[in-house]
Amino acid sequence: MMRPTRRAVLLFAALLPLPWLLLVLRPAWWPFAFDFSLAMLVVFATDALLVYPSRLLHVDLVVPDGGFVGEPLQTMLEVATGERRAPAKFLVTVDASGAAQPALANERFAIDGRSRRTAVEIVPRRRGIMHVDTVWMRWRGPLGFVEQTRTFPVGRQAKIVPSIHASRTAAFALATRDAILGLKIQQQKGEGSEFEALRDYAPGMDTRHIDWKHSARHRKLVSKEFRAERNHPVVLAFDTGHLMREPIEGISRLDHSIGSGLLLGWLALRSGDLVGSYSFDARPGQLMKPARGIARFRHLQHASADLAYGTDETNFTLGLTGLYARLDRRSLIVLFTDFVDTVTAELLVQNVQRLTRRHLVVFVALRDPLLEEVIAAPPDDVRRIAGAVLAYDLLRDRRVVLERLQRLGVHCLDVSAARLSIALINRYLYIKQRDLL
């Protein structure tokens, strides 16, 4: 599409009064009165003929497979112009859409040769799938009176996941703190421990670990030494129902949960465990079977980008029953969900109780700071008093449900969004050190 520039419109509008002024001052010059406007039209037409033809442009946009929320996604734009008559300046706009809510990316560059490669930054604001639909290019003629616009379809997409770069270093330091002190190998008893070595028995050791066969052979008491297993399955179960859409500190509960869950998954993979993921809302979602290897973390990130913000009410019976039926080995299930009161949480408690018969469950819920703020607000009027009473009832119901889950053997975490990652890692390390799996 070709159109006049702002400079051309202003110049042509400024010359419009000249013919009428000439007719007033010199009526006999009427045959030449509109020559100024005609001359400007000729100049515009000449500029339109000299503008670089759009048919000779070839544009390709290289989009990475994935990126992180709030971090620039570096796309590479390749423009080939073929044989050119003069240098030209281009304005390019990348039109992106999707659940990631990216902003339009603009970039200006000049081409002196036959081709150019330039980076265009796109900043996604949310987790999800980002679609890069079209590249818009605009350039002007040599005189700057005419501009040409053309669109180039791209049709590519990138998966945007929560960024865990900031907290990964702190988590790694926390996880390896004991290794620095030489306490990586621990003497732990119980079902599920791996045999490590034999050592001489010393007072204070558990007598159940005495190996009587080797003791008789060596004619002294010999005890077995164990180490914690490192191949436990860990399943990150995300509730994607409508309650998880609620924002806390500007970010939805689901995104807070996914960010902390990915951090835990990265730590568990580095510890030698198997990590998988699962999602559910009104119906069971897709289950990624637990697998080992740090390369598994990239698959977890890509799978988290596909978790949509659901609008349906969560069906805990279908969701948790489906997870129970599809796991054939005792696992650590980290359940990220939420509830409102004891009535809505009744089915949640019943189905979590079924999970605890075979698996170890960590129940993770985010504490809403708004309720505590309402309770702490000064009781200036009846409306604030009523709000404080309602908020206190909700917190009381929440404590009742968490106490019921704890009596079932569930590890419960009810923390703020800022403390979620550290609290989750600490609980995971506690479970590993106590060999509770």
Contacts in CASP RR format, 6 or more apart in sequence:
PFRMAT RR
TARGET T0000
AUTHOR 0000-0000-0000
METHOD contacts of the structure
MODEL  1
MMRPTRRAVLLFAALLPLPWLLLVLRPAWWPFAFDFSLAMLVVFATDALL
VYPSRLLHVDLVVPDGGFVGEPLQTMLEVATGERRAPAKFLVTVDASGAA
QPALANERFAIDGRSRRTAVEIVPRRRGIMHVDTVWMRWRGPLGFVEQTR
TFPVGRQAKIVPSIHASRTAAFALATRDAILGLKIQQQKGEGSEFEALRD
YAPGMDTRHIDWKHSARHRKLVSKEFRAERNHPVVLAFDTGHLMREPIEG
ISRLDHSIGSGLLLGWLALRSGDLVGSYSFDARPGQLMKPARGIARFRHL
QHASADLAYGTDETNFTLGLTGLYARLDRRSLIVLFTDFVDTVTAELLVQ
NVQRLTRRHLVVFVALRDPLLEEVIAAPPDDVRRIAGAVLAYDLLRDRRV
VLERLQRLGVHCLDVSAARLSIALINRYLYIKQRDLL
1 148 0 8 1.000
1 149 0 8 1.000
1 150 0 8 1.000
2 48 0 8 1.000
2 51 0 8 1.000
2 146 0 8 1.000
2 147 0 8 1.000
2 148 0 8 1.000
2 149 0 8 1.000
3 146 0 8 1.000
3 147 0 8 1.000
3 149 0 8 1.000
4 12 0 8 1.000
4 44 0 8 1.000
4 145 0 8 1.000
4 146 0 8 1.000
4 147 0 8 1.000
5 140 0 8 1.000
5 144 0 8 1.000
5 145 0 8 1.000
5 146 0 8 1.000
5 147 0 8 1.000
7 144 0 8 1.000
7 145 0 8 1.000
8 44 0 8 1.000
8 144 0 8 1.000
8 145 0 8 1.000
8 146 0 8 1.000
11 40 0 8 1.000
11 145 0 8 1.000
12 37 0 8 1.000
12 40 0 8 1.000
12 44 0 8 1.000
15 36 0 8 1.000
15 37 0 8 1.000
15 40 0 8 1.000
16 37 0 8 1.000
18 36 0 8 1.000
19 33 0 8 1.000
19 34 0 8 1.000
19 36 0 8 1.000
19 37 0 8 1.000
20 33 0 8 1.000
22 29 0 8 1.000
22 32 0 8 1.000
22 33 0 8 1.000
23 29 0 8 1.000
23 30 0 8 1.000
23 33 0 8 1.000
43 143 0 8 1.000
43 145 0 8 1.000
44 145 0 8 1.000
44 146 0 8 1.000
46 143 0 8 1.000
47 141 0 8 1.000
47 142 0 8 1.000
47 143 0 8 1.000
47 144 0 8 1.000
47 145 0 8 1.000
47 146 0 8 1.000
48 141 0 8 1.000
48 146 0 8 1.000
50 85 0 8 1.000
50 141 0 8 1.000
50 142 0 8 1.000
50 143 0 8 1.000
51 139 0 8 1.000
51 140 0 8 1.000
51 141 0 8 1.000
51 142 0 8 1.000
51 146 0 8 1.000
51 147 0 8 1.000
51 148 0 8 1.000
52 81 0 8 1.000
52 84 0 8 1.000
52 85 0 8 1.000
52 88 0 8 1.000
52 139 0 8 1.000
52 141 0 8 1.000
52 148 0 8 1.000
54 148 0 8 1.000
54 150 0 8 1.000
56 81 0 8 1.000
56 82 0 8 1.000
56 83 0 8 1.000
57 79 0 8 1.000
57 80 0 8 1.000
57 81 0 8 1.000
57 137 0 8 1.000
57 150 0 8 1.000
57 152 0 8 1.000
58 79 0 8 1.000
58 80 0 8 1.000
58 81 0 8 1.000
58 82 0 8 1.000
59 77 0 8 1.000
59 78 0 8 1.000
59 79 0 8 1.000
59 80 0 8 1.000
59 135 0 8 1.000
59 137 0 8 1.000
59 152 0 8 1.000
60 77 0 8 1.000
60 78 0 8 1.000
61 75 0 8 1.000
61 76 0 8 1.000
61 77 0 8 1.000
61 78 0 8 1.000
61 94 0 8 1.000
61 120 0 8 1.000
61 132 0 8 1.000
61 135 0 8 1.000
61 152 0 8 1.000
61 154 0 8 1.000
61 156 0 8 1.000
62 75 0 8 1.000
62 76 0 8 1.000
62 77 0 8 1.000
62 78 0 8 1.000
63 73 0 8 1.000
63 75 0 8 1.000
63 132 0 8 1.000
63 154 0 8 1.000
63 156 0 8 1.000
63 157 0 8 1.000
63 158 0 8 1.000
64 73 0 8 1.000
64 74 0 8 1.000
64 75 0 8 1.000
64 158 0 8 1.000
65 158 0 8 1.000
65 159 0 8 1.000
65 302 0 8 1.000
66 73 0 8 1.000
66 158 0 8 1.000
66 159 0 8 1.000
66 160 0 8 1.000
66 161 0 8 1.000
66 302 0 8 1.000
66 305 0 8 1.000
67 73 0 8 1.000
67 124 0 8 1.000
67 158 0 8 1.000
67 159 0 8 1.000
67 160 0 8 1.000
67 161 0 8 1.000
68 124 0 8 1.000
68 160 0 8 1.000
68 161 0 8 1.000
68 162 0 8 1.000
68 163 0 8 1.000
68 165 0 8 1.000
69 100 0 8 1.000
69 124 0 8 1.000
69 125 0 8 1.000
69 126 0 8 1.000
69 127 0 8 1.000
69 160 0 8 1.000
69 161 0 8 1.000
69 162 0 8 1.000
69 163 0 8 1.000
69 255 0 8 1.000
70 123 0 8 1.000
70 124 0 8 1.000
70 125 0 8 1.000
70 163 0 8 1.000
71 123 0 8 1.000
71 163 0 8 1.000
72 121 0 8 1.000
72 122 0 8 1.000
72 123 0 8 1.000
73 102 0 8 1.000
73 121 0 8 1.000
73 122 0 8 1.000
73 123 0 8 1.000
73 124 0 8 1.000
73 130 0 8 1.000
73 158 0 8 1.000
73 160 0 8 1.000
74 119 0 8 1.000
74 121 0 8 1.000
75 94 0 8 1.000
75 105 0 8 1.000
75 119 0 8 1.000
75 120 0 8 1.000
75 121 0 8 1.000
75 122 0 8 1.000
75 132 0 8 1.000
76 117 0 8 1.000
76 118 0 8 1.000
76 119 0 8 1.000
76 120 0 8 1.000
77 92 0 8 1.000
77 94 0 8 1.000
77 107 0 8 1.000
77 117 0 8 1.000
77 118 0 8 1.000
77 119 0 8 1.000
77 120 0 8 1.000
77 135 0 8 1.000
78 115 0 8 1.000
78 116 0 8 1.000
78 117 0 8 1.000
79 90 0 8 1.000
79 92 0 8 1.000
79 111 0 8 1.000
79 115 0 8 1.000
79 116 0 8 1.000
79 117 0 8 1.000
79 118 0 8 1.000
79 137 0 8 1.000
80 114 0 8 1.000
80 115 0 8 1.000
81 88 0 8 1.000
81 111 0 8 1.000
81 113 0 8 1.000
81 114 0 8 1.000
81 115 0 8 1.000
81 116 0 8 1.000
82 114 0 8 1.000
82 115 0 8 1.000
83 114 0 8 1.000
84 111 0 8 1.000
84 113 0 8 1.000
84 114 0 8 1.000
86 142 0 8 1.000
87 110 0 8 1.000
87 111 0 8 1.000
87 112 0 8 1.000
87 113 0 8 1.000
88 110 0 8 1.000
88 111 0 8 1.000
88 139 0 8 1.000
88 140 0 8 1.000
88 141 0 8 1.000
89 108 0 8 1.000
89 109 0 8 1.000
89 110 0 8 1.000
89 111 0 8 1.000
89 139 0 8 1.000
89 140 0 8 1.000
90 108 0 8 1.000
90 109 0 8 1.000
90 110 0 8 1.000
90 111 0 8 1.000
90 137 0 8 1.000
90 138 0 8 1.000
90 139 0 8 1.000
91 106 0 8 1.000
91 107 0 8 1.000
91 108 0 8 1.000
91 137 0 8 1.000
91 138 0 8 1.000
91 139 0 8 1.000
92 106 0 8 1.000
92 107 0 8 1.000
92 108 0 8 1.000
92 109 0 8 1.000
92 118 0 8 1.000
92 120 0 8 1.000
92 135 0 8 1.000
92 136 0 8 1.000
92 137 0 8 1.000
92 138 0 8 1.000
93 104 0 8 1.000
93 105 0 8 1.000
93 106 0 8 1.000
93 107 0 8 1.000
93 135 0 8 1.000
93 136 0 8 1.000
93 137 0 8 1.000
93 138 0 8 1.000
94 104 0 8 1.000
94 105 0 8 1.000
94 120 0 8 1.000
94 122 0 8 1.000
94 132 0 8 1.000
94 134 0 8 1.000
94 135 0 8 1.000
94 136 0 8 1.000
94 154 0 8 1.000
95 104 0 8 1.000
95 132 0 8 1.000
95 133 0 8 1.000
95 134 0 8 1.000
95 135 0 8 1.000
95 136 0 8 1.000
96 102 0 8 1.000
96 104 0 8 1.000
96 105 0 8 1.000
96 122 0 8 1.000
96 130 0 8 1.000
96 131 0 8 1.000
96 132 0 8 1.000
96 133 0 8 1.000
97 130 0 8 1.000
97 131 0 8 1.000
97 133 0 8 1.000
98 128 0 8 1.000
98 129 0 8 1.000
98 130 0 8 1.000
98 131 0 8 1.000
99 126 0 8 1.000
99 127 0 8 1.000
99 128 0 8 1.000
99 129 0 8 1.000
99 130 0 8 1.000
99 308 0 8 1.000
99 309 0 8 1.000
100 124 0 8 1.000
100 125 0 8 1.000
100 126 0 8 1.000
100 127 0 8 1.000
100 128 0 8 1.000
100 129 0 8 1.000
100 130 0 8 1.000
100 158 0 8 1.000
100 160 0 8 1.000
101 124 0 8 1.000
101 125 0 8 1.000
101 126 0 8 1.000
102 122 0 8 1.000
102 123 0 8 1.000
102 124 0 8 1.000
102 125 0 8 1.000
102 130 0 8 1.000
103 122 0 8 1.000
103 123 0 8 1.000
103 125 0 8 1.000
105 120 0 8 1.000
105 121 0 8 1.000
105 122 0 8 1.000
105 123 0 8 1.000
107 118 0 8 1.000
107 119 0 8 1.000
107 120 0 8 1.000
109 116 0 8 1.000
109 118 0 8 1.000
122 130 0 8 1.000
122 132 0 8 1.000
124 130 0 8 1.000
124 160 0 8 1.000
126 160 0 8 1.000
126 255 0 8 1.000
127 160 0 8 1.000
127 161 0 8 1.000
127 162 0 8 1.000
127 255 0 8 1.000
127 258 0 8 1.000
127 304 0 8 1.000
127 305 0 8 1.000
127 307 0 8 1.000
128 159 0 8 1.000
128 160 0 8 1.000
128 161 0 8 1.000
128 305 0 8 1.000
128 306 0 8 1.000
128 307 0 8 1.000
129 157 0 8 1.000
129 158 0 8 1.000
129 159 0 8 1.000
129 160 0 8 1.000
129 305 0 8 1.000
129 306 0 8 1.000
130 157 0 8 1.000
130 158 0 8 1.000
130 159 0 8 1.000
130 160 0 8 1.000
131 155 0 8 1.000
131 156 0 8 1.000
131 157 0 8 1.000
132 154 0 8 1.000
132 155 0 8 1.000
132 156 0 8 1.000
132 157 0 8 1.000
132 158 0 8 1.000
133 153 0 8 1.000
133 154 0 8 1.000
133 155 0 8 1.000
134 151 0 8 1.000
134 152 0 8 1.000
134 153 0 8 1.000
134 154 0 8 1.000
135 151 0 8 1.000
135 152 0 8 1.000
135 154 0 8 1.000
136 149 0 8 1.000
136 150 0 8 1.000
136 151 0 8 1.000
136 152 0 8 1.000
137 149 0 8 1.000
137 150 0 8 1.000
137 151 0 8 1.000
137 152 0 8 1.000
138 147 0 8 1.000
138 148 0 8 1.000
138 149 0 8 1.000
139 147 0 8 1.000
139 148 0 8 1.000
140 146 0 8 1.000
140 147 0 8 1.000
140 148 0 8 1.000
141 147 0 8 1.000
141 148 0 8 1.000
159 301 0 8 1.000
159 302 0 8 1.000
159 305 0 8 1.000
159 306 0 8 1.000
160 305 0 8 1.000
161 258 0 8 1.000
161 262 0 8 1.000
161 301 0 8 1.000
161 302 0 8 1.000
161 304 0 8 1.000
161 305 0 8 1.000
162 255 0 8 1.000
162 258 0 8 1.000
162 259 0 8 1.000
162 262 0 8 1.000
162 304 0 8 1.000
164 259 0 8 1.000
164 262 0 8 1.000
164 263 0 8 1.000
164 266 0 8 1.000
167 263 0 8 1.000
167 421 0 8 1.000
168 263 0 8 1.000
168 266 0 8 1.000
170 422 0 8 1.000
171 263 0 8 1.000
171 266 0 8 1.000
171 267 0 8 1.000
171 421 0 8 1.000
171 422 0 8 1.000
171 425 0 8 1.000
172 267 0 8 1.000
172 270 0 8 1.000
174 422 0 8 1.000
174 425 0 8 1.000
174 426 0 8 1.000
174 429 0 8 1.000
175 267 0 8 1.000
175 270 0 8 1.000
175 271 0 8 1.000
175 425 0 8 1.000
175 429 0 8 1.000
178 184 0 8 1.000
185 196 0 8 1.000
185 227 0 8 1.000
186 227 0 8 1.000
186 228 0 8 1.000
186 433 0 8 1.000
187 205 0 8 1.000
187 225 0 8 1.000
187 226 0 8 1.000
188 226 0 8 1.000
188 227 0 8 1.000
188 228 0 8 1.000
188 433 0 8 1.000
188 434 0 8 1.000
188 435 0 8 1.000
189 206 0 8 1.000
189 208 0 8 1.000
189 209 0 8 1.000
189 226 0 8 1.000
189 435 0 8 1.000
190 226 0 8 1.000
190 435 0 8 1.000
192 229 0 8 1.000
192 435 0 8 1.000
192 437 0 8 1.000
193 226 0 8 1.000
193 227 0 8 1.000
193 228 0 8 1.000
193 229 0 8 1.000
193 435 0 8 1.000
194 226 0 8 1.000
194 227 0 8 1.000
194 228 0 8 1.000
194 229 0 8 1.000
195 224 0 8 1.000
195 225 0 8 1.000
195 226 0 8 1.000
196 225 0 8 1.000
196 226 0 8 1.000
196 227 0 8 1.000
197 225 0 8 1.000
198 211 0 8 1.000
198 214 0 8 1.000
198 222 0 8 1.000
198 223 0 8 1.000
198 224 0 8 1.000
198 225 0 8 1.000
199 222 0 8 1.000
199 223 0 8 1.000
199 225 0 8 1.000
200 220 0 8 1.000
200 221 0 8 1.000
200 222 0 8 1.000
200 223 0 8 1.000
201 210 0 8 1.000
201 215 0 8 1.000
201 220 0 8 1.000
201 221 0 8 1.000
201 222 0 8 1.000
201 223 0 8 1.000
202 223 0 8 1.000
205 223 0 8 1.000
206 223 0 8 1.000
209 223 0 8 1.000
209 224 0 8 1.000
209 225 0 8 1.000
209 226 0 8 1.000
210 221 0 8 1.000
210 222 0 8 1.000
210 223 0 8 1.000
210 224 0 8 1.000
211 222 0 8 1.000
211 223 0 8 1.000
211 224 0 8 1.000
214 222 0 8 1.000
215 221 0 8 1.000
215 222 0 8 1.000
228 432 0 8 1.000
228 433 0 8 1.000
228 435 0 8 1.000
229 435 0 8 1.000
229 437 0 8 1.000
230 271 0 8 1.000
230 272 0 8 1.000
230 273 0 8 1.000
231 272 0 8 1.000
231 273 0 8 1.000
231 274 0 8 1.000
231 292 0 8 1.000
232 273 0 8 1.000
232 274 0 8 1.000
232 331 0 8 1.000
232 332 0 8 1.000
232 437 0 8 1.000
233 273 0 8 1.000
233 274 0 8 1.000
233 275 0 8 1.000
233 276 0 8 1.000
233 290 0 8 1.000
233 327 0 8 1.000
233 329 0 8 1.000
233 330 0 8 1.000
233 331 0 8 1.000
233 332 0 8 1.000
234 264 0 8 1.000
234 265 0 8 1.000
234 268 0 8 1.000
234 273 0 8 1.000
234 274 0 8 1.000
234 275 0 8 1.000
234 276 0 8 1.000
234 290 0 8 1.000
234 331 0 8 1.000
234 332 0 8 1.000
234 334 0 8 1.000
235 275 0 8 1.000
235 276 0 8 1.000
235 277 0 8 1.000
235 278 0 8 1.000
235 290 0 8 1.000
235 323 0 8 1.000
235 327 0 8 1.000
235 331 0 8 1.000
235 332 0 8 1.000
235 333 0 8 1.000
235 334 0 8 1.000
236 261 0 8 1.000
236 264 0 8 1.000
236 265 0 8 1.000
236 275 0 8 1.000
236 276 0 8 1.000
236 277 0 8 1.000
236 278 0 8 1.000
236 300 0 8 1.000
236 334 0 8 1.000
236 336 0 8 1.000
237 277 0 8 1.000
237 278 0 8 1.000
237 279 0 8 1.000
237 280 0 8 1.000
237 320 0 8 1.000
237 323 0 8 1.000
237 333 0 8 1.000
237 334 0 8 1.000
237 335 0 8 1.000
237 336 0 8 1.000
237 337 0 8 1.000
238 244 0 8 1.000
238 254 0 8 1.000
238 257 0 8 1.000
238 258 0 8 1.000
238 277 0 8 1.000
238 278 0 8 1.000
238 279 0 8 1.000
238 280 0 8 1.000
238 307 0 8 1.000
238 336 0 8 1.000
239 254 0 8 1.000
239 279 0 8 1.000
239 280 0 8 1.000
239 281 0 8 1.000
239 314 0 8 1.000
239 335 0 8 1.000
239 336 0 8 1.000
239 337 0 8 1.000
239 338 0 8 1.000
240 254 0 8 1.000
240 279 0 8 1.000
240 280 0 8 1.000
240 281 0 8 1.000
240 307 0 8 1.000
240 308 0 8 1.000
240 309 0 8 1.000
240 310 0 8 1.000
241 281 0 8 1.000
241 282 0 8 1.000
241 310 0 8 1.000
241 311 0 8 1.000
241 312 0 8 1.000
241 313 0 8 1.000
241 314 0 8 1.000
242 310 0 8 1.000
242 311 0 8 1.000
242 312 0 8 1.000
242 313 0 8 1.000
242 314 0 8 1.000
243 253 0 8 1.000
243 314 0 8 1.000
243 337 0 8 1.000
243 338 0 8 1.000
243 339 0 8 1.000
243 340 0 8 1.000
244 252 0 8 1.000
244 253 0 8 1.000
244 254 0 8 1.000
244 257 0 8 1.000
244 309 0 8 1.000
244 310 0 8 1.000
244 336 0 8 1.000
244 337 0 8 1.000
244 338 0 8 1.000
245 252 0 8 1.000
245 253 0 8 1.000
245 254 0 8 1.000
245 309 0 8 1.000
245 310 0 8 1.000
245 311 0 8 1.000
246 252 0 8 1.000
246 253 0 8 1.000
246 338 0 8 1.000
246 368 0 8 1.000
247 253 0 8 1.000
248 256 0 8 1.000
248 366 0 8 1.000
248 368 0 8 1.000
248 369 0 8 1.000
248 417 0 8 1.000
249 369 0 8 1.000
249 417 0 8 1.000
249 418 0 8 1.000
251 417 0 8 1.000
252 309 0 8 1.000
253 338 0 8 1.000
253 366 0 8 1.000
254 307 0 8 1.000
254 309 0 8 1.000
254 336 0 8 1.000
256 366 0 8 1.000
256 417 0 8 1.000
256 420 0 8 1.000
257 336 0 8 1.000
257 364 0 8 1.000
257 366 0 8 1.000
257 420 0 8 1.000
258 304 0 8 1.000
258 307 0 8 1.000
258 336 0 8 1.000
259 304 0 8 1.000
259 421 0 8 1.000
260 336 0 8 1.000
260 364 0 8 1.000
260 420 0 8 1.000
260 421 0 8 1.000
260 424 0 8 1.000
261 334 0 8 1.000
261 336 0 8 1.000
261 424 0 8 1.000
262 297 0 8 1.000
262 300 0 8 1.000
262 301 0 8 1.000
262 304 0 8 1.000
263 421 0 8 1.000
263 424 0 8 1.000
263 425 0 8 1.000
264 334 0 8 1.000
264 421 0 8 1.000
264 424 0 8 1.000
264 425 0 8 1.000
264 428 0 8 1.000
265 275 0 8 1.000
265 297 0 8 1.000
265 300 0 8 1.000
266 294 0 8 1.000
266 297 0 8 1.000
267 425 0 8 1.000
267 428 0 8 1.000
268 275 0 8 1.000
268 428 0 8 1.000
269 275 0 8 1.000
269 292 0 8 1.000
269 293 0 8 1.000
269 294 0 8 1.000
269 296 0 8 1.000
269 297 0 8 1.000
270 294 0 8 1.000
271 432 0 8 1.000
272 292 0 8 1.000
272 293 0 8 1.000
273 290 0 8 1.000
273 292 0 8 1.000
274 290 0 8 1.000
274 291 0 8 1.000
274 292 0 8 1.000
275 290 0 8 1.000
275 291 0 8 1.000
275 292 0 8 1.000
275 296 0 8 1.000
275 297 0 8 1.000
275 300 0 8 1.000
276 287 0 8 1.000
276 288 0 8 1.000
276 289 0 8 1.000
276 290 0 8 1.000
276 291 0 8 1.000
276 296 0 8 1.000
276 300 0 8 1.000
277 287 0 8 1.000
277 288 0 8 1.000
277 300 0 8 1.000
277 303 0 8 1.000
277 304 0 8 1.000
278 285 0 8 1.000
278 286 0 8 1.000
278 287 0 8 1.000
278 288 0 8 1.000
278 323 0 8 1.000
279 285 0 8 1.000
279 286 0 8 1.000
279 307 0 8 1.000
280 314 0 8 1.000
280 315 0 8 1.000
280 318 0 8 1.000
280 319 0 8 1.000
280 320 0 8 1.000
280 322 0 8 1.000
280 323 0 8 1.000
281 310 0 8 1.000
281 312 0 8 1.000
281 313 0 8 1.000
281 314 0 8 1.000
281 315 0 8 1.000
282 312 0 8 1.000
282 313 0 8 1.000
282 314 0 8 1.000
282 315 0 8 1.000
282 318 0 8 1.000
283 315 0 8 1.000
283 318 0 8 1.000
283 319 0 8 1.000
284 318 0 8 1.000
284 319 0 8 1.000
284 322 0 8 1.000
284 323 0 8 1.000
285 319 0 8 1.000
286 303 0 8 1.000
286 306 0 8 1.000
287 323 0 8 1.000
287 326 0 8 1.000
288 299 0 8 1.000
288 300 0 8 1.000
288 303 0 8 1.000
290 331 0 8 1.000
314 337 0 8 1.000
316 337 0 8 1.000
316 347 0 8 1.000
316 348 0 8 1.000
316 350 0 8 1.000
316 351 0 8 1.000
316 352 0 8 1.000
317 347 0 8 1.000
317 350 0 8 1.000
317 351 0 8 1.000
319 351 0 8 1.000
320 335 0 8 1.000
320 351 0 8 1.000
320 352 0 8 1.000
320 354 0 8 1.000
320 355 0 8 1.000
321 351 0 8 1.000
321 354 0 8 1.000
323 333 0 8 1.000
323 355 0 8 1.000
324 354 0 8 1.000
324 355 0 8 1.000
324 358 0 8 1.000
324 359 0 8 1.000
327 333 0 8 1.000
327 358 0 8 1.000
327 359 0 8 1.000
330 358 0 8 1.000
330 359 0 8 1.000
330 360 0 8 1.000
330 437 0 8 1.000
331 359 0 8 1.000
331 360 0 8 1.000
331 437 0 8 1.000
332 359 0 8 1.000
332 360 0 8 1.000
332 362 0 8 1.000
332 428 0 8 1.000
332 431 0 8 1.000
332 437 0 8 1.000
333 355 0 8 1.000
333 359 0 8 1.000
333 360 0 8 1.000
333 361 0 8 1.000
333 362 0 8 1.000
334 362 0 8 1.000
334 364 0 8 1.000
334 424 0 8 1.000
335 352 0 8 1.000
335 361 0 8 1.000
335 362 0 8 1.000
335 363 0 8 1.000
335 364 0 8 1.000
336 364 0 8 1.000
337 348 0 8 1.000
337 363 0 8 1.000
337 364 0 8 1.000
337 365 0 8 1.000
338 365 0 8 1.000
338 366 0 8 1.000
339 345 0 8 1.000
339 348 0 8 1.000
339 365 0 8 1.000
339 398 0 8 1.000
339 401 0 8 1.000
340 394 0 8 1.000
340 397 0 8 1.000
341 394 0 8 1.000
341 397 0 8 1.000
341 398 0 8 1.000
342 397 0 8 1.000
342 400 0 8 1.000
342 401 0 8 1.000
345 397 0 8 1.000
345 401 0 8 1.000
348 401 0 8 1.000
349 401 0 8 1.000
349 404 0 8 1.000
349 405 0 8 1.000
349 408 0 8 1.000
352 361 0 8 1.000
352 363 0 8 1.000
352 405 0 8 1.000
352 408 0 8 1.000
352 410 0 8 1.000
353 408 0 8 1.000
355 361 0 8 1.000
356 408 0 8 1.000
356 409 0 8 1.000
356 410 0 8 1.000
360 411 0 8 1.000
360 431 0 8 1.000
360 436 0 8 1.000
360 437 0 8 1.000
361 409 0 8 1.000
361 410 0 8 1.000
361 411 0 8 1.000
362 410 0 8 1.000
362 411 0 8 1.000
362 412 0 8 1.000
362 413 0 8 1.000
362 424 0 8 1.000
362 427 0 8 1.000
362 428 0 8 1.000
362 431 0 8 1.000
363 402 0 8 1.000
363 405 0 8 1.000
363 410 0 8 1.000
363 411 0 8 1.000
363 412 0 8 1.000
363 413 0 8 1.000
364 413 0 8 1.000
364 420 0 8 1.000
364 424 0 8 1.000
365 398 0 8 1.000
365 402 0 8 1.000
365 412 0 8 1.000
365 413 0 8 1.000
365 414 0 8 1.000
366 414 0 8 1.000
366 415 0 8 1.000
366 416 0 8 1.000
366 417 0 8 1.000
366 420 0 8 1.000
367 414 0 8 1.000
367 415 0 8 1.000
367 416 0 8 1.000
369 416 0 8 1.000
370 391 0 8 1.000
371 391 0 8 1.000
371 394 0 8 1.000
371 395 0 8 1.000
372 391 0 8 1.000
372 395 0 8 1.000
374 384 0 8 1.000
374 387 0 8 1.000
374 388 0 8 1.000
374 390 0 8 1.000
374 391 0 8 1.000
375 388 0 8 1.000
375 391 0 8 1.000
375 392 0 8 1.000
375 395 0 8 1.000
377 384 0 8 1.000
377 388 0 8 1.000
378 384 0 8 1.000
379 385 0 8 1.000
379 388 0 8 1.000
398 414 0 8 1.000
402 412 0 8 1.000
402 414 0 8 1.000
405 412 0 8 1.000
406 412 0 8 1.000
411 427 0 8 1.000
411 431 0 8 1.000
413 420 0 8 1.000
413 423 0 8 1.000
413 424 0 8 1.000
413 427 0 8 1.000
415 423 0 8 1.000
431 437 0 8 1.000
END
